[in-house]
Amino acid sequence: MTMTSKHLWNADRVSGRVDRERLRAAAWNRDERLEKLAHLRDTQPDLYGRLGAVAHIALGHYEADKKNAAAHGRNVDEGN
C-alpha cells in the first residue's frame, strides 16, 4: 500500500466520509520529469505523439492532480 493510499484508507476509517480531493491536493508533489514531458507535448507534438500510451496517461493523471492541488490553494508553480 502506498503512503497516499494508506492515508486515504486511514482517514476513511477515522472520519467516515473523506474529502478525497483535498487529500489528493495535499499529497501532490511537483515532478520535473512530467513537467518536461508537458513542455515536450506543447513544443514538439510530433515527438510527443510517438511516445507510448503510458507516458500520455501518466501526464494526464499528473496534470489532473496538479489542477486539483491548485484549486485547493497549493502553489504549483516552478520551484515548489
N, C-alpha and C positions, 0 to 999 in steps of 0.2 A: 504494500500500500504506500503510495507516495505521500509526502508530507502534506500536500494540499488536500488530497482526498481524505487523509487521516483527520485533518482539522474539520473538514466538512462533515465527516461521519460523527466526530465527537460533538460538534456544535448541534447537529441534528438530534442527537440523543439527549443533550442537556436542555436545549430550549424548545424542542418541538419543531415549529416552523422556522426555517432559516432564510435569511436574505442571501441567497447564493450569489447573486450578482455583486453584492458588497464584499463577500468573502473572496470572490474571484478577483475583484479590483484590488484588494489588499495583497493578494498573492502574486499579482503581475510584476514581472521584472523585465527591464529593457534587455533585449538580446541584439547585440551588434550584428551578428550573422544574419538575422532576419531583417534587420534594418537595411543591410547591404543588399539583401535579396529584393526588398521592396524598391530600392533605388535602381537595381538592375531591371526590374519589371517596368519601371517608369522611363528609363533611359534607353534600354535595349530590349524592346518587347519581343523581337525575333529570337534572340538568345534565350530569354526567359521562357518563351513558348516551347523551346526544345528540352527544357528541364522536365523531370518526371513529375507525376501527379502528386507524389508525397511532398515535394517542395511547395507546390501550389497549395495543397491542403494545409500544410504547416503554416504558411504565410497567412492564409485566410483565418485560421484559428488565432494566430498571434495578433493580427490586426483587429479582430473582433474583441479580444481581451484588452488590447490597448485602448480601443474606443470606450469600452466599459470602464476601464480604470480612469480615463479622462472624465467620463460622465460622473464618476464618484469622487472627483476632486483631486485625483493623483496627478502629479507632474509627470507627463510622459515625454517631455522634450529631451533633447540631447543632454547627456551628462547625468541623467537620472540614475 
